[in-house]
Amino acid sequence: MRGYFVDELLLITPLHRAAGVRLYGEVVGAHKASLAVAVTDYSRSAEEITVDLTQVRYLANSALETLVALARSLSPPQCLRVLAGPELRVGERLAAGGWDRIETLRLTSE
């Protein structure tokens, strides 16, 4: 990742033990580009890219759609691994969009 991203709602930091990023705060539609850049930076070199949403209080549908698009752009064995707590209802939201069947997208609940 080129570095950190921060604004009044969101902080994105690199993970130290895995390829990927951890997000803190609220992810709104305006963050789609920053999120895409952060994840895409890892797609060139990592087989599994982790997006840790366990410290996120709000995840806009458009940001979730960005993660889905990024996962779809990967070729197996690469995958996007999303960590999320139950309060974001990511599993339900992925299932509602039919995105839970994407081979390169894995959800891990915390």
C-alpha positions in Angstrom: 0.0 0.0 0.0 1.2 3.4 -0.8 0.7 4.4 2.8 -2.1 5.3 5.1 -5.4 6.9 4.2 -7.2 9.1 6.7 -10.1 11.6 6.7 -12.8 12.6 9.2 -14.6 9.3 8.9 -12.1 6.6 7.9 -8.6 5.4 8.6 -7.0 2.7 6.4 -3.8 1.1 7.6 -1.7 -1.8 6.2 -1.8 -5.1 8.1 1.4 -6.2 9.6 1.0 -10.0 9.5 -0.8 -10.4 6.3 -1.2 -8.8 2.9 -4.0 -6.4 3.2 -5.6 -3.5 5.1 -7.5 -2.7 8.3 -10.2 -0.1 8.2 -11.4 2.0 11.2 -14.6 4.1 11.3 -17.2 4.6 8.6 -16.8 3.6 5.0 -19.0 5.7 2.7 -19.3 6.0 -1.0 -16.6 8.7 -1.2 -14.1 6.1 0.0 -14.5 3.7 -2.9 -11.4 5.0 -4.8 -9.2 4.9 -1.7 -10.4 1.4 -0.8 -9.8 0.2 -4.4 -6.2 1.7 -4.5 -5.4 0.1 -1.1 -6.5 -3.4 -2.1 -5.2 -3.2 -5.7 -1.7 -2.5 -4.4 -1.7 -6.0 -2.9 -3.2 -7.8 -5.9 0.1 -7.7 -7.8 2.0 -9.8 -5.2 -0.3 -11.6 -2.8 -2.4 -14.8 -3.2 -4.7 -13.8 -0.3 -5.6 -10.2 0.3 -7.2 -9.4 3.6 -9.6 -6.5 4.2 -10.3 -6.3 8.0 -13.6 -4.5 8.7 -13.8 -5.5 12.4 -13.3 -1.9 13.5 -15.8 -0.5 11.0 -19.1 0.9 12.3 -20.8 1.5 8.9 -20.2 0.1 5.5 -22.0 1.7 2.6 -23.4 -0.6 -0.1 -21.3 1.1 -2.7 -18.2 0.3 -0.7 -19.3 -3.4 -0.4 -19.9 -3.4 -4.2 -16.3 -2.1 -4.7 -14.9 -5.0 -2.6 -17.0 -7.4 -4.8 -15.7 -5.9 -8.0 -12.1 -6.2 -6.7 -12.7 -9.8 -5.8 -14.1 -10.5 -9.2 -11.0 -9.0 -10.8 -8.8 -11.6 -9.1 -7.9 -14.9 -10.7 -7.8 -18.1 -8.6 -5.9 -19.0 -6.5 -5.9 -15.3 -5.5 -8.8 -14.3 -3.3 -10.1 -11.4 -1.3 -10.7 -12.3 2.4 -13.0 -10.0 4.2 -13.1 -10.1 8.0 -16.2 -8.5 9.5 -18.2 -8.5 12.7 -21.9 -9.5 12.7 -23.1 -5.9 13.1 -22.3 -5.1 9.5 -24.3 -8.0 8.2 -21.8 -8.6 5.4 -22.8 -12.2 4.9 -26.5 -11.4 4.5 -25.7 -8.5 2.2 -23.4 -10.7 0.0 -26.1 -13.4 -0.2 -28.8 -10.9 -1.1 -26.7 -9.7 -4.1 -25.8 -13.3 -5.1 -22.2 -12.4 -4.4 -21.7 -15.2 -1.8 -20.9 -17.6 -4.7 -17.9 -15.6 -6.0 -15.0 -18.0 -5.9 -12.4 -15.3 -5.2 -14.3 -13.7 -2.3 -14.2 -15.2 1.2 -16.0 -13.9 4.3 -14.6 -14.6 7.8 -16.9 -13.5 10.7 -15.4 -12.4 13.9 
